[in-house]
Every structure is written in C-alpha cells, then in structure tokens.
Amino acid sequence: MPERKRSRGVARSSWLIAGALVLLALLGAGLLLSRLRSKPAPAPTASLLPDLPTKQKPLLRAFNGCPPEGDGGDPDLNHLKNRVDEGQYISVPFEAVEKLDWPKTIERRRRAEWSMSDTAVVSHYEGLPLSIEGYLAGSRQEGPESPNCHGADAGFKDFHIWLTRTADEDRSQSIVVEMTPALRAQHSNWTTALLGRIAHDNNKVRVSGWLMLDPEHPDQVGKTRGTIWEIHPVMRFEVEQNGHWVALDTFSP
C-alpha cells in the first residue's frame, strides 16, 4: 500500500512539474511577443524617400557681399540655406516630407551642439533633391535674417511659402518652402504677387529643391506648419496649366 501511494505521489509531482514547465514556456513566449510588439516601428514615411548613400555637396557663393555663412545665427544651417546648386530631383508624395520625424533633442539648437547620433539621423535625409506637388496656402516676404546678413533691401529677403497637400487647406499641416535671395535674383518672375495669384486661383504647383531641417520653429508645428522639414532653397517652381507643367518664369495666369 505505501508503495502504491508513493507511485501516485511521484506521478502527481511529474504532472505538476510538466504543467509548470508548460506554463513557464507560455509566459516566456508571451513576454517575447509583447517586447517585439512594443518595439517602435520605423517611420512609414522613411520608405517613401530615396535612399542615397552619397549626397551632392552644396555649392556655396557669396551674394552681394554676404558670405554663405551669413552674419550670425547657425553658420552650418546658413550654409544649407544658401546653397545654389541644381540637383537631379526625385518626385515624392507630400506626406513623405510632411510626416517625416526628427530627433526632438535638436530643436532650437545649433548643429555644432547636436549629438553624433542625432546628426546621423538628420543627415540620412537632409540634402535630398526632391520634387513635391501641392497647392499654396500663401506666401510672404520675410524680414532681415542672419543667412542674408540682415540686409534691409527687398533683394536680401527670403520668400516664405506654405505648400499644402490639397487646395484650400490651412497652414497647420503645410510644408514650408523658401525662395532665397540668390536664387530669386536669377528669376524675375518669382514674386509674391504672382504667388498670391496662384494661391487665390488654386493652381497646382510642383516645387523642387533641397530637403533641409530647420530646428528653429518647433513651436509652430500644428499651427503655421506641419513639420520643421522644409524644401530650402527652392531651385525650381512650376505651375500646372492646361495639363502641363509651366516654369514660374514663363507662367501667366
């Protein structure tokens, strides 16, 4: 009788051990699955942008006595704003730029103060030659700024333009694109008056230029812009007319 009880006890213990092992295995699998699910997924817009292992080096020139680094602010940022070289522009969807993320630790900081990892993240996309289609939510001539040596004359001022995905959108989800003085000097038809007419008439436009991150305006995201990524400078500006793209230089409403 004692021997039978011992056998039953051993069998019961074996079942308990086996059950515990199965339970532990299930718990381990659940934890692993939970960890995999909690890992941040890569930004979906990243796959919409071209992956260029090497990028074109900016061509820099002084403009009317103002050097490419400007006269203050962040000289590295000013170099990017003042580039004058054309590129082989790649068409991307609007959301590829508008939804592209950035490291929050770079906001309102000079590039020389960025960490190596933040610099690497931004550099992966910054400097891409892109073309984006959309509509204008407005434009204006900016005031004196450091990239333009705080020049007071109109010829030293940027054109700040809001590009939206669809017509009649507000600026809260727009992409800011900027025409710089050095480029405007080569295009007499690049005027805020004509840009205003294009915005009023809801003409579709295509903007080509260099992708650049401007860390100076994060407080405006969701208000007067949808992102701090910009097309800056604008190198080409075209308007859709009768089913064709017409350069702004020759466009007439």
N, C-alpha and C positions, 0 to 999 in steps of 0.2 A: 504493500500500500504506500509506504513512504516513497518507494522508487517511482511509482506512477505519479504521485504528486510532484516529485522533483522534475519528471519529464514534462508535465504540464507547465510547471513554472519556467523551465528553460524555453519551451515553445512560445509561452506568452512573452517572455523577455525578448526573444528573437523577433517576434512580430512588432513589439514596441520599438525596438532599435531600427528595424526596417522602416516602420512608419515615420520615425523621427528623421531618418536619412532622406526619405522622400519629401517630407515637409521642408527640410533644410534646402534641398535641391530646388524646390518650387520657390521658396523665399529668395534664394540666390538669383534664380532666373528673373524673378520679378524686379529685384533691385537693379540688375543689369539692364533690363528693358527700360526701367524708369530713368536710369542715368543716360542711356542712349537717347531717350526722348527729350530729356532736359537739356541736351547739348544744343547750343544756338545753331540754327541752320544758317548757311551762307546767305548773304543778301541776294534776293532773287534778281535784282536789277544788275548785279555784277556780271551775270552771264549774258546780259543784253549789250554789254560794252565790249569792244575789241580788246584782245589781249596782245599788246605789243611789247615784246621783250626789250626792245630798244626804242627810244623816242628821239625825235628830232631836237637838236639843240637849238634853243631860241637865238634868233638873230637880233642883236641889240644895236640901236643907234641913238645918238643924241638928237633931240628935236628942238630946233630953235634955241640952242644953248642950254637946254635942260638935259642932263645925263640920264641914262636909263634907270639909275637907282633913285632918281628924284632928289628931293632936298629934305628928307625926313621920313618918319614912319618906319616901315619894314623894307629895307633895300632889296631883300630877296623877293618879296612879294611884288615890289615895284618893277623889278626886272621882268617878271612874268607878265605883268600888265602892259609893259611897254615893248613886248616883242613885236616884230614887224614881218616875220617870215610867213610865207604861204605854206600850206600843207596838203596832203592827199586826204581830203575829208571823207569820213565814213558816216553814212546815214544811220542814225539810231532812233528808236522810239523816244518820245517825250519823257516817258516815265523812267527810262534808263538813267537820266540825269536827275530828274525831279525826286526820285525815290532812293537815290544813291546815298548811303550812310557816310558818316565821317567820325573820327575819334573825337569825343566831346572834350577831351583834355587839351585840344589845340585851340579851342575857342578864345579869341581875344589875346592870343599870344603870338609873338614874332616867331618866324620859322627857326631862327637860331636857338630858340628855347624849347623846341619840340624834342621829345624823346626819339631815339632811333626807330623804335617800333612804330610810333605814330607817323614819323616821316616816311617809313616804308609803306604803310597802308595808303597814305595820301598819294605818294609818288607812283603807286601802281596805276592810278587813273589820271592824275594830273598831267597835263601836256598831251592828252589825246586829241587828235584833229577830228572834230565831229561836225556833223550837219544835223540840225533838228528843225522839224516843221511845227508850225503853230500859228497863233494869232496874237496881235498886240493888244495889251491892256493899257498901253500908254507909254510915254517917253518924256524925258526932261533933260535939260542941260544941267549938269552938276556945278557946284561951286569950286573954288580953288582947292586943290588936293596935293598931297605930297608927291605922287607919281609924276605930276605935271609941274613940279616946282612952285606950286601955289600961284601959278600965273593968273592974273586977273582978267586978261583978254579972253574973249569967247573962243579963240583958236586954241587955248590951253585947257579947255574943259571937256570932260567926257560927256557922252550921251548915255544916260541910264535908261534902259528899255526893258519892259516887262513882257515876257513871252508866256502865253498860256496854251494849254492843250486844245481848248475849244474856244469858239467866239463868245464874246460877252461874259467871260469869266472875270471874277475879281482877281486881285493880285495875290491872294493868300496862298495859292498853290502854283505861283508863277516861277519861271526861271529868269533870273536877271542876266541880260546880255549887254555888253558895253562896247560902244564905239569910242576909240581913243583918239586924241588929237592928231597923232602922227598918221593914223590911217584915214581919218576924216579929211586931212589935208590933200589926200590923193583922190577924194571922191566929192566933188562939188554938190552932187545931188543928195548927199547924206545930210538931211536937215530934219530938225524936229517938226517943222511944219508939214513936210511930206509924210513923216512917220505918223503924225497925228491924223492925217487924212486916211492913211492906210488903216489905222486903228478904228476910225469912225466908220469906214466902209466895210469892215470885217474881211479884208483881203487876207488870204492865207499867205504866210511867208516861210522862207527857208533861210535859216541862219547858219553860217559856217564859221568856225573859228576854233580856239583852243580852250579845252576844259581846264578850269582853274578853281581852286578852293580859296574863298575869301573868308578868313576867320573873324572878320571884324563886325559881322552883323547877325550873330545867332539870335539876338532878341527880336529880330524882325521875322523869323521863320513862323509861318502860320498867320502872319499879319500882312506884310507887304511883299513877301516872297515865300516860296515853298521849300527853299534849300539855300545853303551858302555855297553850293557848287554853282559856277557861272560859266558862260561862254564869254571869255575875256582874254584878248580882244576879239571882236568880230572882224573877220577878214573878208567875208562875202555876205551880201544881203540881197535876197531875191524875193520877188513878189509873183504869186500865181496870177496870170492874166490870160483868159481865153484858153485855159488848159495847158499853158506853157509857163516855164519859169523865166522871169524877166529880171535882169540885174537892176537894182535900185538906181544905178547910174543913168539908165535909159528909161526907167518906168515913168509913165504919165497916167494919172487916174482917168 
